[in-house]
Amino acid sequence: MTAGPASPHSDTAAARVPFRALLWTSLIASGFAAAATEAFSAVVRAAGVHLAVGDPGGSASSVVPVNAGACAISIAMVMVVGTGIAALINRRSSRPARTYVIVASVLALVSLVAPLTAAATSTGTKLTLVAAHLIAAAIIVPLVGRRLAGTRQDGSR
């Protein structure tokens, strides 16, 4: 008996990344991003920049310090949502890696609005937060994108 034509979904279904592998990659990428952004903000603090941020569109009375660990905590919270988005894309998209990289890159750019519009926030803090967002995205997006492409760090499938 011969096999019939392959379903158009058979190739993409076979290429899907198991959720555990995606979650593991997301955790590792987020850990690296948290370490990098915390190290970066520590260097900025050591250089004498006082990091304090206000709410976007808020008043000067709503300014709070950006303490050590704040970047790591933020990345951990966003990792939950980001992993959910990656899992949904992995399940629904015919090209999950490409779709994820585009969606995550757009969301990373949108995330810059908050620090840039924060009230009563110094330019040094704004630049530090924008750089931290970009550092995190530069680590997380390619690693998770590679996992969704079905390739490991060494390039093998």
Buried (B, 14 or more C-beta within 10 A) or exposed (E): EEEEEEEEEEEEEEBBBEEEBBBEBBEBBBBBBBBBBBEBBEEBBEEEBEBBBBBBEBEEEBBEEBEEEBBBEBBBEBBEEBBEBBBBBBEEBEBBBBBBBBBBEEBBEEBBEBBBBBBBBBEBBBBBBBBBBBBBBEBBBEBBBBBBBBEEEEEEE
